[in-house]
Amino acid sequence: MFPIFRTVFGLVFGWLGARLLALLARLHLAPNPEQKRTTRRTFVRNAALGAVGVTLAELGAGFYYFVYPNKTGAFGKKLNVSKSDVPKVHGTPYTDIPGKFYVVHTPDGVLALYWKCVHLGCTVPWKAGEDHFHCPCHGSVYAYDGQRISGPAPRSLDYMTVEAQPNGDLVVDTGKIHQRALYEPSQATPYKF
């Protein structure tokens, strides 16, 4: 059925296109017979130059949008975490999907852990039954505070800058990601709510 449709479509619209181009050619002709007509060589040259120009314009536009991509989404900005979402000390971590982080509450304060494994970049989920973060790709294991326990990961999970607001809400700056070898109490933001 498809070849028949294509043939009929080509006959109808091919004829219509030819008639339209012939009409445009008649309108293009000047009433002055002494005016020089366009030769085939000039037409082919102009068509080739036009095709090259269109192709270069498309490549230029594509290159521009590739080099300067639009930043979409919440990652890379400051995000708010309400007081009700902050877990209790050693409670189940709060997962913020747009910001790509977990909020954990240690006795020293709160941490926003970047959920990307430092080994090869896989997303590291929280395993509630084991009270650890387990990387599903290569088996790296991280403690509640993000400290590396085992696996091929070379260091602990990265963390983000956290500010505690007077009302108990948190502001997590997902644009400021810090690397660390081990957990230190100074990495946690004090939280007394």
N, C-alpha and C positions, 0 to 999 in steps of 0.2 A: 504494500500500500504506500509506503514512504516514497519509493522511486516514482510512482505515478503522480503523487502529490507534488513532488519536486519538479517533474516535467511540466505539469499544468501550470504551476506557479511560475516557472521560467518562461513559458510561452506567453502567459498573460502579462506579467510584469516586465518581461523583456521587451515585448512589443510596445507596451505603454512607455517604458523608459526610452526606447529608441525614438518614439514620436515626440516625447518631451524634449530630448536632446536636439532633434531636428528643428523643433520650434525655437529653441534657444539659439541655435545656430543662425536661423533666419533673422532673429532679432539682433544678433550680433553684427550682421553684415551692415555696412554703412550704405546709405543711398548713393554715395559718390562712387562710381565705377572706377575712377582713377586711383582710389585708395588701395594700397597694397594688401593683398590677402595673406593670411597666415599659412606658411608652408607646413608640410608634415614634419620636417626636421625641427622647426621652431616649436610646434605643438608638442612633440615628443620631449624636446629639451625642457620646456616649461613644465610638463607633467612630471618628468623625473626630478627636477629641482623642487617642485611642490611636494612630491612624495618624500624626498629627503628632508625637506624643511619640517613637514608634519612629524616625521619620525624623530627628528632631533628635538622638537618641541615636547613630544611625549616623553622622551628619555630625560630631558631636562626637568620636567615637572615631576617625574617619578623619582629622580635623584634628589630633588629638593625635599620631597615628602619622606624619603628614606633617611636623609641626613638630619632633618628637623622633625622628628615624630611628635605627634600630639601626646601629651602626658594625660592619660585618663586614669580614673580610679583614685582611691584614697591613699595608696601606698606612696610614700615620699612626703607626706604632709603630716601635720599635727592632728591627732585624733583624740577624741574624748572617750573616756571609759567612765560610766556612771558608778557612783558609790555602791549601788546594789549589785553590780557585776564583779566587784573586786572580791576574790575568794577569801575565806578565812585562812588563818595561818595553817599551812600544809593542806589546804583544801584543794578540790579539783580545779585545775587552771582554767581561767576564762580564755576562750578562743575568740580572737577578733579576725574574721576572715578577710575583710577589705584591707586591714592593716598588716596582715600576715605575721601576727605575733600572738604569744600566750602571755597572760598576766598571772604570775605566781606570787604568793605571799609567804615569805620566809620570816623567821623571828626577827631578822634584821630590817625588814621592810618589803616593799614590792619591787618586782623586776618585770620588765617586758622582754621576753625572750623571742628573738627572731626565729621563726619556725623552719628555716632553711638549714639543712645539715651542712656542717662545715667540711665534710668530706667531698661530696660531689653535688650538693645542692638539692637533694630530695627533700620533700616535706616530711617533717618528723612529727608523728602523732603522739598524743599522750595515751599510755596504756594504764587505765584506772586500776585494773587488777594487780598490776605489778608496781605501781607508783613510780614509773619511769617513763621517759621519752624513748621510743624505739624507732630507729630508722628502718623502714621496710626494704630499702634497696640493698644495703650492705651490712646491716646489723649493728650499727653504732648504737650505744646505749648511753643515755644522759640522765643524771639525777634530777630531782625536782627543781633545783636551782640552776639547772642547765650545765652543770659540771660533767665532763666526760668521765664515764665509768669504764667502758670498754669499746672495742671495735676499731675500725680503720681510721676514724676521725682523728685528726692531729691535735685538736684542742676542744675546749668547751663551746657550747652554743653562744652565738653573738647576742648581745643585748642592746636595747634601745634606751634613749634618754627618757626618763619619766619625771613629771612634776606633779606633786600632790597639791590640789587646790584646797582652800580653806573649808569648802563644803564637803570634802571627802571624795570628790571626783578626781580622776587622773587625766593628765594630758600626756599622751605618748607621741614623741617625735619620731616618726618612722623614717625620716630622712637622716637621722643621726644614729648609725649602727656602729657599735664598739666591739672590737675583738678582744679576747682575753684567753689566757692559758688556764687559769683556775678561778674558782669563785672566791671573791673577797667581800666582806661585809660592806665595804664602802661602795660597791656597785649597786646595792639596793637603796631605794629611796625610802626614808623613814615614813611609816604610815601608822597613825594612832587613831583610827576610827572604828 
